[in-house]
Amino acid sequence: MNGKTNEKTLHSLRVAFSAFLSILVSGVVRALAIYMFTTPNQFAPGGINGIAVLLQELIGWNSGIFLIILNVPLFFVAFFLIGKFGAVVSTLSMLFTSGLLIVFDYIPGMEYLCYKPEYNAILAAIAGGVFLGIALAVTIKSCGTSGGTTVLASLVNKKYRNLSVSAMTSVFDACVVLASFFVYHRGAPFAVKLDPVLLALVSLFVTSETSDAILRGFKVAYRFEIITDHPEEIGSEIMAQLHHGVTELGATGMYSHQEKAVLVCVIRKRQIGELQRILRKYPDTFASFSPVSEVYGKFLK
């Protein structure tokens, strides 16, 4: 009984530490993205962050204040829609970001970290997107949700089931991007007013690609499925030369109705050529492969 209790306690501590670490990392990275790249270059990155940045431009208060104002009511919605843990972690991460944005204004020399528009606004949008993508991925990995506009999208989905959460989130982001056209460079020529919109689109794209790459994982491998009459020979060569295990499955050809063996193995990208050289020795063998990510278990590094 004590062993089980200790195991549960250790698990709870690991979950709590992981949540704390995600709040810390995502909060810091998100705050740096907004302070260093987004605000100085006058574009809204979409979502709640983008709304806060637009309100700062319109009213003049620090965007951290608006993040607090926007996230406190969203917390109560998230609490019932996405669960207690997800609501607490995502909201605390946003509140930590808010506090940092406010504190940054009082730290001497912080303004020198800002990437000014005269340098290269496109690079600022790309860098800001990378930072926001990292923060988004860390939050989602920790609690399964990004909070913010995802909560609003979930609320709409609860009322209108035919509207997906991802589609509604994209609509909210698009509204923020469109609003930047009317907020920034008021009275300027049309082409100049388009700058914030284009920068926001670049930032959103990079954010999405960065978060997807992190969530997919960097331990990318390839899964081979080999249909053959020579399972012993091919399996032995794979294990001897590539040092990976092979699983044999039984199969029946639908055309010939003959018994076949299906070999399944997962290898690294650099080993594809070696495996293809092995398979060329057996011309009556059929093989296909596809990428997989986040390989777990007994996979030789």
C-alpha positions in Angstrom: 0.0 0.0 0.0 2.8 2.4 0.9 4.5 1.6 -2.4 1.4 2.6 -4.4 1.0 5.7 -2.3 4.6 6.8 -2.8 4.2 6.1 -6.6 1.1 8.3 -6.8 2.9 11.0 -4.8 5.9 10.9 -7.1 3.6 11.0 -10.1 1.7 14.0 -8.7 5.0 15.8 -8.0 6.3 15.1 -11.6 3.0 16.5 -13.1 3.2 19.6 -10.8 6.9 20.2 -11.7 6.1 19.7 -15.4 3.2 22.2 -15.2 5.4 24.7 -13.3 8.2 24.4 -15.9 5.8 24.9 -18.8 4.3 28.0 -17.2 7.8 29.4 -16.6 9.1 28.6 -20.1 6.0 29.5 -22.1 5.4 32.7 -20.1 9.0 34.0 -20.6 9.2 33.1 -24.3 5.8 34.6 -25.1 6.6 37.8 -23.2 9.9 38.2 -25.0 8.2 37.6 -28.4 5.7 40.4 -27.7 8.1 42.8 -26.1 11.1 42.3 -28.5 9.4 41.7 -31.9 5.7 42.3 -32.0 5.1 45.6 -30.2 8.2 47.5 -31.7 7.3 46.4 -35.2 3.5 47.2 -35.0 1.8 44.0 -35.9 -0.7 41.8 -34.1 0.2 38.1 -33.9 -3.4 36.8 -33.6 -5.3 35.4 -30.7 -5.5 37.0 -27.3 -1.9 38.2 -27.5 -2.8 40.1 -30.7 -5.9 41.7 -29.1 -3.8 42.9 -26.2 -1.2 44.4 -28.6 -3.9 46.2 -30.6 -5.4 47.6 -27.4 -2.0 48.9 -26.3 -1.7 50.7 -29.7 -5.2 52.2 -29.3 -5.2 53.1 -25.6 -1.6 53.3 -24.7 -1.6 50.9 -21.6 0.9 48.1 -21.4 -0.3 45.0 -23.3 0.3 43.0 -20.1 -2.6 44.8 -18.4 -4.9 43.9 -21.2 -3.8 40.3 -21.1 -4.8 40.1 -17.5 -8.2 41.8 -18.2 -8.9 39.4 -21.1 -7.7 36.2 -19.4 -9.4 36.4 -16.1 -12.9 36.0 -17.5 -11.6 33.4 -20.0 -10.3 31.3 -17.0 -13.8 30.7 -15.7 -15.0 29.7 -19.2 -12.0 27.4 -19.6 -12.5 25.9 -16.2 -15.8 24.4 -17.2 -15.1 23.8 -20.9 -11.5 22.3 -21.0 -11.1 21.1 -17.4 -9.5 22.4 -14.3 -5.9 21.5 -15.0 -5.8 22.9 -18.5 -7.6 26.1 -17.4 -5.2 26.7 -14.5 -1.9 26.0 -16.4 -2.8 27.9 -19.6 -4.2 30.9 -17.6 -1.2 31.0 -15.2 1.1 31.0 -18.2 -0.7 33.9 -19.7 -0.7 35.8 -16.4 3.0 35.2 -16.0 3.5 36.7 -19.5 1.4 39.7 -18.4 3.4 40.3 -15.3 6.7 40.1 -17.3 5.4 42.5 -19.9 4.6 45.0 -17.2 7.9 44.5 -15.3 9.9 44.8 -18.5 8.9 48.5 -18.7 10.6 49.1 -15.4 13.9 47.3 -16.1 16.6 49.7 -17.3 18.1 48.8 -20.6 15.3 46.4 -21.7 14.5 48.7 -24.6 17.8 47.7 -26.2 16.5 44.2 -26.6 13.8 45.4 -28.9 14.2 44.5 -32.6 13.5 47.9 -34.2 11.5 48.2 -37.5 14.5 49.9 -39.2 16.4 46.6 -39.0 14.1 44.3 -40.8 10.4 43.9 -40.0 10.1 40.6 -41.9 12.8 39.0 -39.7 11.0 40.4 -36.6 7.8 38.7 -37.7 9.7 35.4 -38.3 11.5 35.6 -35.0 8.4 36.5 -33.1 6.5 33.6 -34.8 9.2 31.2 -33.7 9.1 32.4 -30.1 5.3 32.3 -30.0 5.3 28.8 -31.6 7.6 27.5 -28.9 5.4 29.0 -26.2 2.3 27.6 -27.8 3.8 24.1 -28.1 5.0 24.0 -24.5 1.5 25.0 -23.3 -0.3 22.5 -25.4 2.1 19.7 -24.5 1.6 20.5 -20.8 -2.1 20.9 -20.6 -3.6 19.9 -23.9 -4.9 23.3 -24.8 -3.4 26.7 -25.8 -6.2 28.7 -23.9 -7.0 32.1 -25.3 -9.1 32.1 -28.5 -9.3 28.3 -28.3 -11.5 28.7 -25.2 -13.7 31.2 -27.2 -13.8 28.7 -30.1 -14.8 25.9 -27.7 -17.6 28.1 -26.4 -19.0 28.7 -29.9 -18.6 25.0 -30.7 -20.7 24.1 -27.6 -23.6 26.2 -29.1 -23.0 25.3 -32.8 -21.7 21.8 -33.1 -21.2 22.0 -36.8 -18.5 24.6 -36.4 -15.1 23.0 -35.5 -12.9 24.5 -32.8 -9.9 24.8 -35.1 -11.9 26.6 -37.8 -13.3 29.1 -35.2 -9.9 29.7 -33.8 -8.6 30.5 -37.3 -11.6 32.9 -37.7 -10.8 34.7 -34.5 -7.1 35.0 -35.5 -8.2 36.3 -38.9 -10.4 39.0 -37.3 -7.4 40.2 -35.2 -5.2 40.3 -38.3 -7.8 42.3 -40.2 -8.3 44.7 -37.3 -4.6 45.6 -37.4 -5.2 47.2 -40.8 -7.5 49.8 -39.1 -5.4 50.2 -36.0 -1.9 50.8 -37.3 -0.7 53.6 -39.5 -4.1 55.4 -39.5 -4.2 58.0 -42.3 -1.3 56.4 -44.1 -1.5 55.1 -47.8 -3.1 51.8 -48.4 0.2 50.0 -49.1 1.6 51.1 -45.7 -1.5 50.0 -43.9 -1.1 46.6 -45.4 2.3 46.1 -43.7 0.9 45.1 -40.3 -1.5 42.6 -41.9 1.3 41.0 -44.0 3.7 40.8 -41.0 0.9 39.3 -38.9 0.3 36.6 -41.5 4.0 35.8 -41.6 4.1 35.6 -37.9 1.0 33.3 -37.7 2.4 31.0 -40.3 5.8 30.6 -38.6 4.0 30.2 -35.2 1.9 27.4 -36.6 4.8 25.6 -38.3 7.1 25.9 -35.2 4.5 24.6 -32.8 3.6 21.7 -35.2 7.3 20.8 -35.5 7.7 20.7 -31.8 4.5 18.8 -31.1 5.3 16.2 -33.9 8.7 15.8 -32.2 12.3 15.8 -33.5 12.9 12.0 -33.1 11.7 11.4 -36.7 12.0 7.9 -38.0 10.6 5.8 -40.9 8.3 2.7 -40.6 8.8 0.1 -43.3 6.2 -2.6 -44.2 7.7 -5.4 -46.2 5.6 -8.1 -47.9 7.9 -11.0 -48.7 8.3 -14.8 -49.0 11.8 -14.5 -47.4 11.0 -13.1 -43.9 13.9 -15.0 -42.2 16.6 -13.9 -44.6 15.5 -10.2 -44.7 14.8 -10.0 -41.0 18.2 -11.4 -40.2 20.0 -8.9 -42.5 18.1 -6.0 -41.0 18.9 -7.0 -37.4 22.6 -7.7 -38.3 23.3 -4.6 -40.4 20.9 -2.0 -39.1 20.7 -3.1 -35.5 16.9 -2.7 -35.3 14.3 -5.2 -34.3 11.8 -6.6 -36.8 8.2 -7.8 -36.2 6.7 -10.5 -38.5 3.0 -10.6 -39.2 1.0 -13.1 -41.1 -0.9 -12.1 -44.3 -2.8 -13.5 -47.2 -2.7 -12.2 -50.8 -6.2 -11.3 -52.0 -5.4 -12.1 -55.6 -3.2 -15.2 -55.2 -4.7 -16.3 -51.9 -1.1 -17.3 -50.9 0.3 -16.9 -47.4 2.7 -14.0 -47.1 4.8 -12.6 -44.3 4.7 -8.9 -43.5 7.8 -7.5 -41.8 7.5 -4.2 -39.8 10.5 -2.3 -38.7 11.3 1.3 -37.7 14.6 2.8 -38.8 16.4 6.2 -38.9 16.3 8.3 -42.0 20.0 7.8 -42.8 19.4 4.0 -42.8 16.8 4.1 -45.7 19.5 3.5 -48.3 20.9 0.5 -46.5 17.5 -1.1 -46.1 16.8 -0.5 -49.8 20.0 -2.3 -50.7 19.0 -5.3 -48.7 15.5 -5.4 -50.3 17.0 -5.3 -53.9 18.4 -8.8 -53.3 14.8 -10.0 -53.2 13.0 -8.7 -56.4 9.7 -10.5 -55.5 9.4 -8.4 -52.3 7.1 -5.4 -52.0 7.9 -2.7 -49.5 6.5 0.7 -48.5 7.6 3.2 -45.9 6.2 6.3 -44.2 7.6 8.8 -41.7 6.7 8.5 -38.0 7.5 10.8 -35.2 8.1 10.7 -31.4 9.4 7.2 -31.3 9.0 5.6 -27.9 10.1 2.4 -26.3 13.0 0.2 -27.3 14.3 2.1 -30.3 18.1 2.1 -30.7 19.5 5.6 -30.9 
